[in-house]
Amino acid sequence: MPARKSITIGDVCVKPGARATIDLPIARLYTHTEMNLPVHVVHGKKEGPVLFVSAAIHGDEINGVEIVRRLLKLKLLKSLKGTLIAIPIVNVYGFINRSRYLPDRRDLNRSFPGSYSGSLASHLARIFMNEIVAKCTHGIDIHSGSSNRTNLPQIRATLDSPEVERLANAFGAPVIVNARLRDNSLREAVIDMGIPMLLYEGGESLRFNEHPIAVGLKGVVSVMRELGMLPKKERKKVIPSIVVKSTSWVRANKSGIIHSALPLGSVVKKDQIMACIVDPIGDHEEKLLAPFEGIVIGSLNLPLVHKGDAIFHLASAESHQDLEEISDMVLAESMVNGRG
């Protein structure tokens, strides 16, 4: 059998059985400071899939940075088959400024597949596609809630692909959302290249949330086991992920201060009171009712709202039993991992 080939990213060649941290040049700051995209490559001795795991495409979504850091510290990687390409901080500009966006105020996750002659966001997207995605067979991108919102651990994927569906189930998040592809997103660009990809959501921006981090790390490792990149392991009996058929944001019906005690993973019935919105003087109070039976997979942390603001992200499932199973799974995992 011929020896496994090295992998080259940028101008760095990584031999089989080796690890390397690579700094891919992007574009200098106007201070003349050079900016680089940090990439860590673990190139196994044996053939196998090439998986990228990326985080902080939105620079304020830092849970994924910690997931990648913990992943790279695992001793399990010594037995890796194939190649892991880990990119803990894709939007380095936003990360430095604790911002979702790049300096040009563009959303990097609406700039793919990018162009070397376009905006800074487009340029960075093109580098990522050429230097990372084009060399991979599979991908996982990690996100968190934004704009003072927090998300229940969940996978978003296009389940019309059997391979994507297989990996989504292997990940083991409480919820799988069969989500449409967003125009010019990384997921759309990767899927267009015929590469199966998952998007993991969990927690909130600018915070380390232990429960979503633990679920995310476990999920990435489970996918790697499913792909044969890591040794199979006997898994304890777990509640399978539930595929939700639709999701909808429940919005504020008036401006004011919102009061709610609904945690993520709560099951609500149609017309159940989800929250109360009051004015600062206390003269008026409006009840916010659930439009359908579902489970809370996202919520607003900020208690100050304008009319029309998205408050709760509610998902419906095939049956009430499915919803209860999701809730039980969330409760069990949070007791083990701790809520963040």
C-alpha positions as CSV (number, residue, x, y, z in Angstrom):
1,M,0.0,0.0,0.0
2,P,1.5,3.4,-1.0
3,A,2.3,5.8,1.8
4,R,-0.2,8.4,2.7
5,K,0.4,11.8,1.1
6,S,1.1,15.0,3.0
7,I,-1.5,17.8,3.1
8,T,-0.6,21.4,2.2
9,I,-2.4,24.5,3.5
10,G,-1.0,27.8,2.5
11,D,2.7,27.2,2.1
12,V,2.9,24.6,4.9
13,C,3.2,20.9,4.2
14,V,2.0,18.6,7.0
15,K,3.2,15.0,6.8
16,P,1.2,11.9,7.9
17,G,1.3,11.5,11.7
18,A,2.2,15.2,12.2
19,R,0.4,18.2,13.6
20,A,0.9,21.8,12.7
21,T,-0.4,25.3,13.4
22,I,-0.6,27.4,10.3
23,D,-1.1,31.1,10.0
24,L,-2.9,32.0,6.7
25,P,-2.3,35.6,5.8
26,I,-5.5,37.6,5.2
27,A,-5.1,41.4,5.0
28,R,-3.1,43.8,7.1
29,L,-4.8,46.3,9.4
30,Y,-4.3,49.9,8.5
31,T,-1.7,50.0,11.3
32,H,0.5,47.7,9.1
33,T,-0.2,44.8,11.6
34,E,-0.5,41.5,9.7
35,M,-3.7,39.5,10.3
36,N,-3.7,35.8,10.0
37,L,-6.3,33.0,10.0
38,P,-5.2,30.4,12.6
39,V,-5.5,26.8,11.4
40,H,-4.5,23.7,13.3
41,V,-4.0,20.5,11.3
42,V,-3.9,17.0,12.7
43,H,-2.9,14.7,9.8
44,G,-3.3,11.1,10.7
45,K,-1.0,8.3,9.6
46,K,-3.8,6.3,8.1
47,E,-6.3,7.3,5.3
48,G,-9.7,8.6,6.2
49,P,-12.1,11.5,5.9
50,V,-10.9,15.1,6.0
51,L,-13.1,17.1,8.4
52,F,-13.0,20.8,9.1
53,V,-14.4,22.1,12.4
54,S,-14.8,25.9,12.4
55,A,-15.9,28.5,14.9
56,A,-16.4,32.2,15.3
57,I,-17.5,33.0,11.8
58,H,-19.4,35.5,13.8
59,G,-16.7,37.1,16.0
60,D,-18.7,37.3,19.1
61,E,-19.8,33.7,19.1
62,I,-17.1,32.2,21.3
63,N,-18.5,28.9,22.6
64,G,-17.2,27.3,19.5
65,V,-13.7,28.6,20.2
66,E,-13.7,26.7,23.4
67,I,-15.1,23.6,21.8
68,V,-12.3,23.5,19.3
69,R,-9.7,24.2,22.0
70,R,-10.9,21.2,24.0
71,L,-11.1,19.0,20.9
72,L,-7.5,19.7,20.0
73,K,-6.4,18.7,23.6
74,L,-8.0,15.2,23.4
75,K,-5.6,12.3,23.6
76,L,-8.0,10.4,21.3
77,L,-6.5,12.3,18.4
78,K,-3.4,10.1,18.6
79,S,-5.4,7.4,17.0
80,L,-6.9,9.6,14.3
81,K,-7.6,8.2,10.8
82,G,-7.8,10.9,8.2
83,T,-7.3,14.6,8.9
84,L,-8.8,17.1,11.2
85,I,-8.6,20.8,10.1
86,A,-9.6,23.0,13.1
87,I,-10.2,26.7,12.7
88,P,-11.1,28.1,16.1
89,I,-11.5,31.7,15.0
90,V,-12.6,32.4,11.4
91,N,-13.6,36.0,11.8
92,V,-10.4,37.2,13.6
93,Y,-11.3,40.9,13.0
94,G,-14.7,40.5,14.7
95,F,-13.2,38.3,17.5
96,I,-10.7,41.0,18.4
97,N,-13.4,43.7,18.5
98,R,-16.0,41.4,20.2
99,S,-18.2,42.0,17.2
100,R,-20.4,39.7,15.1
101,Y,-19.2,41.5,11.9
102,L,-16.1,42.4,10.1
103,P,-14.7,46.0,10.1
104,D,-16.8,46.7,6.9
105,R,-19.9,45.8,8.8
106,R,-20.5,42.8,6.6
107,D,-21.7,39.5,7.9
108,L,-19.1,36.9,6.9
109,N,-21.7,34.2,6.9
110,R,-23.5,36.0,4.1
111,S,-20.3,36.5,2.0
112,F,-19.6,33.0,0.7
113,P,-18.2,31.6,-1.6
114,G,-16.4,34.9,-1.8
115,S,-14.0,36.6,-4.2
116,Y,-10.4,37.8,-4.0
117,S,-11.5,41.0,-5.7
118,G,-14.4,41.7,-3.5
119,S,-14.9,43.2,0.0
120,L,-12.8,42.2,3.0
121,A,-15.6,39.7,4.0
122,S,-15.6,38.3,0.5
123,H,-11.8,38.0,0.4
124,L,-11.7,36.1,3.7
125,A,-14.6,33.8,2.6
126,R,-12.6,33.0,-0.6
127,I,-9.5,32.1,1.3
128,F,-11.5,29.8,3.6
129,M,-13.1,28.1,0.6
130,N,-9.9,27.6,-1.3
131,E,-7.5,26.7,1.5
132,I,-9.8,24.8,3.8
133,V,-13.1,23.6,2.3
134,A,-11.7,22.5,-1.0
135,K,-9.4,20.0,0.8
136,C,-12.2,18.5,3.0
137,T,-14.7,15.7,2.7
138,H,-17.0,16.8,5.6
139,G,-17.5,19.9,7.8
140,I,-18.9,21.1,11.1
141,D,-19.5,24.9,11.7
142,I,-20.2,26.0,15.3
143,H,-22.4,29.0,16.2
144,S,-24.1,30.6,19.2
145,G,-27.1,32.9,19.7
146,S,-26.7,36.5,18.8
147,S,-28.2,39.9,19.8
148,N,-28.7,39.0,23.5
149,R,-30.3,35.6,22.6
150,T,-29.3,32.1,23.7
151,N,-29.9,28.9,21.9
152,L,-30.7,25.3,23.0
153,P,-28.0,22.9,21.7
154,Q,-29.2,22.0,18.2
155,I,-28.1,20.9,14.8
156,R,-29.2,22.7,11.7
157,A,-28.9,20.6,8.5
158,T,-30.4,19.8,5.2
159,L,-31.8,16.3,5.8
160,D,-32.6,15.5,2.1
161,S,-28.9,14.3,2.0
162,P,-28.6,10.8,3.6
163,E,-25.0,11.5,4.6
164,V,-25.9,14.7,6.4
165,E,-28.9,13.0,8.1
166,R,-26.6,10.2,9.3
167,L,-24.1,12.6,10.8
168,A,-26.8,14.8,12.3
169,N,-28.2,11.8,14.2
170,A,-24.7,10.8,15.2
171,F,-24.0,14.2,16.7
172,G,-26.6,13.6,19.4
173,A,-28.0,17.2,20.0
174,P,-31.5,17.3,21.6
175,V,-32.9,18.9,18.4
176,I,-32.3,18.6,14.7
177,V,-33.8,21.5,12.7
178,N,-34.2,20.6,9.0
179,A,-33.2,24.1,8.1
180,R,-33.2,25.7,4.6
181,L,-30.0,26.9,3.2
182,R,-29.4,30.7,3.6
183,D,-28.1,32.6,0.6
184,N,-24.3,33.1,0.6
185,S,-23.8,31.2,3.9
186,L,-20.9,28.9,4.4
187,R,-23.3,26.0,4.7
188,E,-24.8,26.8,1.3
189,A,-21.3,27.1,-0.3
190,V,-20.1,23.9,1.2
191,I,-23.2,21.9,0.2
192,D,-23.0,23.3,-3.3
193,M,-19.6,21.7,-3.5
194,G,-21.1,18.3,-2.6
195,I,-19.6,18.2,0.8
196,P,-21.8,17.1,3.8
197,M,-21.9,19.7,6.5
198,L,-23.5,20.3,9.9
199,L,-24.2,23.6,11.7
200,Y,-24.2,23.4,15.5
201,E,-25.9,26.1,17.6
202,G,-25.7,26.4,21.3
203,G,-25.5,29.1,24.0
204,E,-25.1,32.8,23.7
205,S,-22.6,35.3,22.3
206,L,-19.6,36.6,24.3
207,R,-20.1,33.9,27.0
208,F,-18.8,30.5,27.8
209,N,-21.8,28.3,28.4
210,E,-20.7,25.0,29.8
211,H,-23.7,22.9,28.8
212,P,-23.6,23.9,25.1
213,I,-19.8,23.5,25.1
214,A,-20.0,20.0,26.5
215,V,-22.8,18.9,24.2
216,G,-20.8,20.4,21.2
217,L,-17.6,18.7,22.1
218,K,-19.3,15.4,22.6
219,G,-21.2,15.8,19.3
220,V,-18.0,16.5,17.2
221,V,-16.3,13.5,18.7
222,S,-19.4,11.3,18.0
223,V,-19.4,12.5,14.4
224,M,-15.7,11.6,14.1
225,R,-16.4,8.2,15.5
226,E,-19.3,7.7,13.0
227,L,-17.0,8.7,10.1
228,G,-14.4,6.1,11.3
229,M,-11.9,8.9,12.1
230,L,-11.8,7.8,15.8
231,P,-12.3,4.3,17.4
232,K,-16.0,3.3,17.9
233,K,-17.2,3.3,21.4
234,E,-20.0,1.5,23.1
235,R,-22.6,4.2,23.9
236,K,-25.0,4.1,26.8
237,K,-28.6,4.2,25.8
238,V,-29.4,7.7,24.9
239,I,-32.6,9.5,23.8
240,P,-32.3,10.0,20.1
241,S,-32.4,13.5,18.6
242,I,-35.8,14.7,17.6
243,V,-36.3,16.3,14.2
244,V,-38.5,19.3,14.5
245,K,-40.8,20.0,11.6
246,S,-41.0,23.8,11.9
247,T,-39.8,26.7,14.0
248,S,-41.2,30.2,14.5
249,W,-40.2,33.2,16.6
250,V,-42.8,34.4,19.1
251,R,-42.6,38.2,19.1
252,A,-43.5,40.9,21.6
253,N,-47.0,42.2,21.2
254,K,-46.1,45.5,22.9
255,S,-43.1,47.4,24.1
256,G,-42.0,47.2,27.7
257,I,-40.2,45.0,30.3
258,I,-40.6,41.3,29.9
259,H,-40.9,38.8,32.7
260,S,-40.6,35.1,32.1
261,A,-39.4,32.0,33.9
262,L,-39.3,29.7,30.9
263,P,-35.9,28.1,30.5
264,L,-34.6,26.6,27.3
265,G,-36.1,23.2,26.6
266,S,-39.4,24.1,28.2
267,V,-42.5,22.4,26.6
268,V,-45.4,24.8,26.2
269,K,-49.0,24.1,25.1
270,K,-51.0,26.3,22.7
271,D,-52.2,29.5,24.3
272,Q,-50.0,28.9,27.4
273,I,-48.7,32.1,28.9
274,M,-45.0,32.3,28.0
275,A,-44.3,35.8,29.5
276,C,-45.8,39.0,30.7
277,I,-44.8,42.4,29.3
278,V,-45.3,45.4,31.6
279,D,-44.5,49.1,31.4
280,P,-42.0,50.7,33.9
281,I,-44.9,52.4,35.8
282,G,-46.9,49.2,36.1
283,D,-50.1,50.5,34.7
284,H,-50.3,48.0,31.8
285,E,-49.6,44.3,31.5
286,E,-49.8,42.2,28.4
287,K,-49.6,38.4,28.3
288,L,-47.5,36.7,25.6
289,L,-49.2,33.4,24.6
290,A,-47.8,30.4,22.8
291,P,-49.2,30.2,19.2
292,F,-48.8,26.4,19.1
293,E,-47.6,23.5,21.2
294,G,-43.8,23.3,21.0
295,I,-40.4,23.5,22.8
296,V,-38.4,26.6,23.4
297,I,-35.1,26.3,21.5
298,G,-34.1,29.9,21.7
299,S,-34.9,32.9,23.9
300,L,-34.1,36.6,24.5
301,N,-31.9,37.3,27.6
302,L,-32.5,41.1,27.6
303,P,-35.7,42.1,29.5
304,L,-36.2,45.3,27.5
305,V,-38.2,44.9,24.3
306,H,-39.9,46.8,21.6
307,K,-43.1,45.7,19.9
308,G,-42.2,43.1,17.3
309,D,-38.9,42.0,19.0
310,A,-38.3,38.2,18.8
311,I,-38.6,36.8,22.3
312,F,-38.9,33.0,22.0
313,H,-37.8,30.6,19.3
314,L,-40.4,27.9,19.4
315,A,-40.2,24.5,17.6
316,S,-43.0,22.0,16.9
317,A,-42.6,18.3,16.6
318,E,-44.6,15.4,15.3
319,S,-46.1,14.6,18.7
320,H,-46.3,15.7,22.3
321,Q,-44.2,12.6,23.2
322,D,-41.4,13.9,21.0
323,L,-41.4,17.2,22.8
324,E,-41.3,15.6,26.2
325,E,-38.4,13.4,25.1
326,I,-36.4,16.5,24.0
327,S,-37.2,18.1,27.3
328,D,-36.1,15.0,29.2
329,M,-32.8,14.9,27.2
330,V,-32.1,18.6,27.9
331,L,-32.7,18.1,31.6
332,A,-30.5,15.0,31.8
333,E,-27.6,16.6,29.9
334,S,-27.8,19.8,31.9
335,M,-27.6,17.9,35.2
336,V,-24.5,16.1,33.9
337,N,-22.7,19.0,32.2
338,G,-24.0,22.0,34.2
339,R,-26.0,24.8,32.8
340,G,-24.0,27.7,31.4
